[in-house]
Amino acid sequence: MTASMRHDRDRTPPPGALMYWDTGKRAGHVAIYLGGGKIASNDIRRSGYIDILNTTDIETVWGATYPGWAPPHFPKGR
């Protein structure tokens, strides 16, 4: 992802943005921002399910670190 698309540590993403967390594991975690401080994310409350959560729940439940958000980006041909 290009640096111009990253919004490091910014906690005011627009709805539809992809929010990222460093979980200390290889892949980390990504969720979709819904607006109003809510995200759609899997495996936080129930393994294998998507739930609506507060944006801070991943940090509280998993102890993850929030590096920032970016708009969805699908480069042509990749």
DSSP file (Angstrom, degrees, kcal/mol; ACC not computed):
  #  RESIDUE AA STRUCTURE BP1 BP2  ACC     N-H-->O    O-->H-N    N-H-->O    O-->H-N    TCO  KAPPA ALPHA  PHI   PSI    X-CA   Y-CA   Z-CA
    1    1 A M              0   0    0      0, 0.0     2,-0.1     0, 0.0     5,-0.0   0.000 360.0 360.0 360.0 139.0    0.0    0.0    0.0
    2    2 A T    >>  -     0   0    0      1,-0.1     3,-1.6     2,-0.0     4,-0.6  -0.398 360.0-120.2 -71.7 150.3    1.3    3.4   -0.8
    3    3 A A  G >4 S+     0   0    0      1,-0.3     3,-0.8     2,-0.2    -1,-0.1   0.812 110.6  64.6 -59.7 -31.4    2.2    5.7    2.1
    4    4 A S  G 34 S+     0   0    0      1,-0.2    -1,-0.3     3,-0.1    -2,-0.0   0.707 100.1  52.3 -68.0 -18.6   -0.4    8.3    0.9
    5    5 A M  G <4 S+     0   0    0     -3,-1.6    -1,-0.2    65,-0.1     2,-0.2   0.646  91.7  93.1 -89.6 -16.6   -3.2    5.8    1.5
    6    6 A R    <<  -     0   0    0     -3,-0.8     2,-0.4    -4,-0.6    64,-0.2  -0.531  53.8-165.7 -82.4 143.9   -2.2    5.1    5.1
    7    7 A H  E >   -A   69   0A   0     62,-2.1    62,-1.3    -2,-0.2     3,-1.3  -0.724  21.2-150.6-126.7  79.3   -3.6    7.0    8.0
    8    8 A D  E 3  S-A   68   0A   0     -2,-0.4    60,-0.3     1,-0.3     3,-0.1  -0.286  70.9 -17.3 -61.2 126.4   -1.3    6.1   10.9
    9    9 A R  T 3  S+     0   0    0     58,-2.5     2,-0.4     1,-0.2    -1,-0.3   0.475  92.5 146.6  59.1   6.3   -2.9    6.1   14.3
   10   10 A D    <   -     0   0    0     -3,-1.3    -1,-0.2    57,-0.2    -3,-0.1  -0.595  31.8-168.3 -73.1 125.7   -5.8    8.2   13.0
   11   11 A R        +     0   0    0     -2,-0.4    -1,-0.1     1,-0.2    44,-0.1   0.064  68.6  79.0-103.8  23.3   -9.0    7.2   14.9
   12   12 A T        +     0   0    0     57,-0.0    -1,-0.2    25,-0.0    -2,-0.0  -0.414  59.2 162.3-126.5  58.4  -11.4    9.0   12.6
   13   13 A P        -     0   0    0      0, 0.0     3,-0.1     0, 0.0     6,-0.0  -0.356  39.5-113.4 -73.8 157.7  -11.8    6.7    9.6
   14   14 A P    >   -     0   0    0      0, 0.0     3,-2.1     0, 0.0    19,-0.2  -0.552  47.7 -80.2 -81.3 156.3  -14.8    7.1    7.2
   15   15 A P  T 3  S+     0   0    0      0, 0.0    19,-0.2     0, 0.0     3,-0.1  -0.312 120.8  32.4 -53.8 137.7  -17.3    4.3    7.0
   16   16 A G  T 3  S+     0   0    0     17,-3.5    18,-0.1     1,-0.3     2,-0.0   0.217  87.7 133.0  96.6 -13.1  -16.0    1.5    4.8
   17   17 A A    <   -     0   0    0     -3,-2.1    16,-2.8    16,-0.2     2,-0.6  -0.305  59.4-120.2 -67.7 154.3  -12.4    2.1    5.8
   18   18 A L  E     -CB  32  70A   0     52,-2.9    52,-2.1    14,-0.2     2,-0.4  -0.879  25.9-157.2 -96.7 121.7  -10.2   -0.9    6.7
   19   19 A M  E     -CB  31  69A   0     12,-2.9    12,-2.2    -2,-0.6     2,-0.3  -0.822   8.9-152.7-101.4 140.1   -8.9   -0.6   10.2
   20   20 A Y  E     -CB  30  68A   0     48,-2.6    48,-0.9    -2,-0.4     2,-0.4  -0.856  11.8-172.3-118.0 146.2   -5.7   -2.6   11.1
   21   21 A W  E     -C   29   0A   0      8,-2.5     8,-2.2    -2,-0.3     2,-0.7  -0.998  22.1-135.6-135.0 141.3   -4.4   -4.0   14.4
   22   22 A D  E     + B   0  65A   0     43,-3.4    43,-2.5    -2,-0.4     4,-0.1  -0.869  22.8 177.6 -92.4 113.8   -1.0   -5.6   15.2
   23   23 A T        -     0   0    0     -2,-0.7    -1,-0.1     2,-0.3     3,-0.1   0.416  52.4-107.2 -96.9  -0.5   -1.8   -8.7   17.3
   24   24 A G  S    S+     0   0    0      1,-0.4     2,-0.2    41,-0.1    -2,-0.1   0.442  90.8 104.6  85.1  -0.8    1.8   -9.8   17.6
   25   25 A K  S    S-     0   0    0      1,-0.0    -1,-0.4     0, 0.0    -2,-0.3  -0.616  88.9 -95.4-107.3 171.1    1.1  -12.6   15.2
   26   26 A R  S    S+     0   0    0      1,-0.2    -2,-0.1    -2,-0.2    -1,-0.0   0.866 117.7  29.7 -54.1 -46.1    2.1  -12.9   11.5
   27   27 A A  S    S-     0   0    0      1,-0.2    -1,-0.2    -4,-0.0     2,-0.1   0.713  85.7-161.8 -95.6 -21.4   -1.1  -11.6    9.9
   28   28 A G        -     0   0    0     -8,-0.1     2,-0.3    -6,-0.0    -6,-0.2  -0.407  33.9 -70.4  70.0-152.5   -2.5   -9.2   12.5
   29   29 A H  E     -C   21   0A   0     -8,-2.2    -8,-2.5    -2,-0.1     2,-0.4  -1.000  36.8-167.5-146.5 142.4   -6.2   -8.2   12.2
   30   30 A V  E     +C   20   0A   0     -2,-0.3     2,-0.3   -10,-0.2   -10,-0.2  -0.988  10.5 176.6-129.8 138.7   -8.3   -6.2    9.8
   31   31 A A  E     -C   19   0A   0    -12,-2.2   -12,-2.9    -2,-0.4     2,-0.5  -0.939  30.4-113.9-137.1 160.5  -11.9   -5.0   10.3
   32   32 A I  E     -CD  18  40A   0      8,-1.8     8,-2.4    -2,-0.3     2,-0.4  -0.841  28.5-130.2 -98.1 127.5  -14.4   -2.8    8.4
   33   33 A Y  E     - D   0  39A   0    -16,-2.8   -17,-3.5    -2,-0.5     6,-0.2  -0.630  22.7-177.2 -79.0 129.8  -15.3    0.5    9.9
   34   34 A L  E     -     0   0A   0      4,-2.9     5,-0.2    -2,-0.4    -1,-0.1   0.618  44.4-105.5 -99.9 -17.7  -19.1    1.0   10.0
   35   35 A G  E >  S+ D   0  38A   0      3,-1.0     3,-1.4   -21,-0.1    -1,-0.3  -0.285  93.9  65.6 106.9 162.0  -19.3    4.5   11.5
   36   36 A G  T 3  S-     0   0    0      1,-0.3     3,-0.1    -2,-0.1    -3,-0.0   0.767 129.5 -59.6  61.2  27.1  -20.3    5.7   15.0
   37   37 A G  T 3  S+     0   0    0      1,-0.3    18,-2.0    17,-0.1     2,-0.3   0.649 108.6 123.4  78.2  14.6  -17.3    3.9   16.6
   38   38 A K  E <   -DE  35  54A   0     -3,-1.4    -4,-2.9    16,-0.2    -3,-1.0  -0.840  37.9-172.2-115.2 148.1  -18.4    0.5   15.4
   39   39 A I  E     -DE  33  53A   0     14,-2.5    14,-2.4    -2,-0.3     2,-0.6  -0.919  24.3-129.6-128.9 157.6  -16.6   -2.2   13.3
   40   40 A A  E     +DE  32  52A   0     -8,-2.4    -8,-1.8    -2,-0.3     2,-0.3  -0.959  46.5 156.8-103.6 121.3  -17.6   -5.5   11.7
   41   41 A S  E     - E   0  51A   0     10,-2.3    10,-2.8    -2,-0.6     2,-0.2  -0.985  33.5-126.6-148.3 153.8  -15.1   -8.0   12.7
   42   42 A N  E    S+ E   0  50A   0     -2,-0.3     8,-0.2     8,-0.3     5,-0.1  -0.659  78.3  11.3-101.0 157.1  -14.7  -11.8   13.1
   43   43 A D  S    S+     0   0    0      6,-1.7     4,-0.2     3,-0.9    -1,-0.2   0.451  89.1 105.3  66.5   6.1  -13.5  -14.0   16.0
   44   44 A I  S    S+     0   0    0      5,-0.3     3,-0.1     2,-0.2    -1,-0.1   0.956  99.7   9.2 -81.1 -53.5  -13.6  -11.3   18.7
   45   45 A R  S    S+     0   0    0      1,-0.3     2,-0.4     4,-0.2     5,-0.1   0.827 142.4  20.2 -92.1 -37.6  -16.7  -12.4   20.6
   46   46 A R  S >  S-     0   0    0      3,-0.3     3,-1.8     0, 0.0    -3,-0.9  -0.987  82.8-117.4-139.2 124.7  -17.4  -15.7   18.8
   47   47 A S  T 3  S+     0   0    0     -2,-0.4     3,-0.1     1,-0.3    -3,-0.0  -0.386 100.3  12.8 -61.2 129.0  -14.9  -17.8   16.9
   48   48 A G  T 3  S+     0   0    0      1,-0.3     2,-0.3    -2,-0.1    -1,-0.3   0.512 109.9  98.9  84.5   5.4  -16.0  -18.1   13.2
   49   49 A Y    <   -     0   0    0     -3,-1.8    -6,-1.7    -8,-0.0     2,-0.5  -0.901  67.4-129.4-125.0 153.1  -18.6  -15.4   13.4
   50   50 A I  E     +E   42   0A   0     -2,-0.3     2,-0.3    -8,-0.2    -8,-0.3  -0.885  32.7 177.7 -99.4 130.7  -18.8  -11.7   12.4
   51   51 A D  E     -E   41   0A   0    -10,-2.8   -10,-2.3    -2,-0.5     2,-0.5  -0.869  33.5-113.3-127.5 161.4  -20.0   -9.3   15.1
   52   52 A I  E     +E   40   0A   0     -2,-0.3     2,-0.3   -12,-0.2   -12,-0.2  -0.871  49.4 164.8 -95.3 124.9  -20.5   -5.6   15.4
   53   53 A L  E     -E   39   0A   0    -14,-2.4   -14,-2.5    -2,-0.5     2,-0.2  -0.812  42.5 -90.0-134.3 168.4  -18.1   -4.2   18.0
   54   54 A N  E >   -E   38   0A   0     -2,-0.3     3,-1.5   -16,-0.2     4,-0.4  -0.559  42.6-116.4 -73.8 150.1  -16.6   -1.0   19.3
   55   55 A T  T 3  S+     0   0    0    -18,-2.0     3,-0.5     1,-0.3     4,-0.3   0.783 114.4  53.9 -61.2 -26.1  -13.4   -0.1   17.6
   56   56 A T  T 3> S+     0   0    0    -19,-0.3     4,-2.3     1,-0.2     3,-0.4   0.550  82.3  89.0 -86.6  -7.1  -11.5   -0.4   20.8
   57   57 A D  H <> S+     0   0    0     -3,-1.5     4,-3.4     1,-0.2     5,-0.4   0.843  82.9  56.6 -61.1 -34.0  -12.7   -4.0   21.6
   58   58 A I  H  > S+     0   0    0     -3,-0.5     4,-1.7    -4,-0.4     6,-1.2   0.888 110.7  44.5 -66.4 -37.0   -9.8   -5.6   19.7
   59   59 A E  H  > S+     0   0    0     -3,-0.4     4,-1.2    -4,-0.3    -2,-0.2   0.914 118.3  43.7 -70.0 -42.8   -7.3   -3.7   21.8
   60   60 A T  H  < S+     0   0    0     -4,-2.3    -2,-0.2     2,-0.2    -3,-0.2   0.933 122.3  35.7 -68.6 -47.4   -9.2   -4.5   25.0
   61   61 A V  H  < S+     0   0    0     -4,-3.4    -3,-0.2    -5,-0.2    -2,-0.2   0.920 134.0  22.5 -76.3 -45.5   -9.9   -8.2   24.3
   62   62 A W  H  < S-     0   0    0     -4,-1.7    -3,-0.2    -5,-0.4    -2,-0.2   0.563  95.5-123.3-101.4 -10.0   -6.7   -9.2   22.5
   63   63 A G     <  +     0   0    0     -4,-1.2    -4,-0.2    -5,-0.4    -3,-0.1   0.773  55.5 162.8  70.9  24.7   -4.3   -6.6   23.7
   64   64 A A        -     0   0    0     -6,-1.2     2,-0.4     1,-0.1   -41,-0.2  -0.304  37.1-124.4 -76.4 160.2   -3.6   -5.6   20.1
   65   65 A T  E     - B   0  22A   0    -43,-2.5   -43,-3.4    -2,-0.0   -41,-0.1  -0.900  16.5-135.4-107.1 134.6   -2.0   -2.3   19.0
   66   66 A Y  E     +     0   0A   0     -2,-0.4   -45,-0.2   -45,-0.2     3,-0.1  -0.801  25.4 173.2 -93.3 109.6   -3.8    0.0   16.5
   67   67 A P  E     -     0   0A   0      0, 0.0   -58,-2.5     0, 0.0     2,-0.3   0.724  52.3 -93.6 -87.2 -21.3   -1.5    1.3   13.8
   68   68 A G  E     -AB   8  20A   0    -48,-0.9   -48,-2.6   -60,-0.3     2,-0.3  -0.942  36.5 -79.1 145.3-166.5   -4.2    3.0   11.7
   69   69 A W  E     -AB   7  19A   0    -62,-1.3   -62,-2.1    -2,-0.3   -50,-0.2  -0.847  24.3-169.2-134.0 167.6   -6.6    2.7    8.8
   70   70 A A  E     - B   0  18A   0    -52,-2.1   -52,-2.9    -2,-0.3   -64,-0.1  -0.979  32.2-101.8-151.9 154.0   -6.6    2.8    5.0
   71   71 A P        -     0   0    0      0, 0.0   -54,-0.1     0, 0.0   -55,-0.1  -0.426  56.2 -85.1 -70.3 155.6   -9.3    3.0    2.3
   72   72 A P        -     0   0    0      0, 0.0     2,-0.4     0, 0.0   -55,-0.0  -0.383  53.3-171.4 -58.5 140.1  -10.0   -0.3    0.5
   73   73 A H        +     0   0    0     -3,-0.1   -68,-0.0     2,-0.0    -3,-0.0  -0.975  18.8 178.2-142.8 122.6   -7.5   -0.7   -2.4
   74   74 A F        -     0   0    0     -2,-0.4     3,-0.1     3,-0.0     4,-0.0  -0.809  22.6-149.0-126.1  88.2   -7.6   -3.3   -5.1
   75   75 A P    >   -     0   0    0      0, 0.0     3,-1.7     0, 0.0     2,-0.1  -0.299  29.7-100.9 -60.8 138.3   -4.7   -2.7   -7.5
   76   76 A K  T 3  S+     0   0    0      1,-0.3     0, 0.0     2,-0.1     0, 0.0  -0.361 103.9  12.5 -61.5 130.9   -5.4   -3.8  -11.0
   77   77 A G  T 3         0   0    0     -3,-0.1    -1,-0.3    -2,-0.1    -3,-0.0   0.556 360.0 360.0  82.2   8.6   -3.8   -7.1  -11.9
   78   78 A R    <         0   0    0     -3,-1.7    -2,-0.1    -4,-0.0    -1,-0.0   0.397 360.0 360.0-119.7 360.0   -2.9   -8.1   -8.3
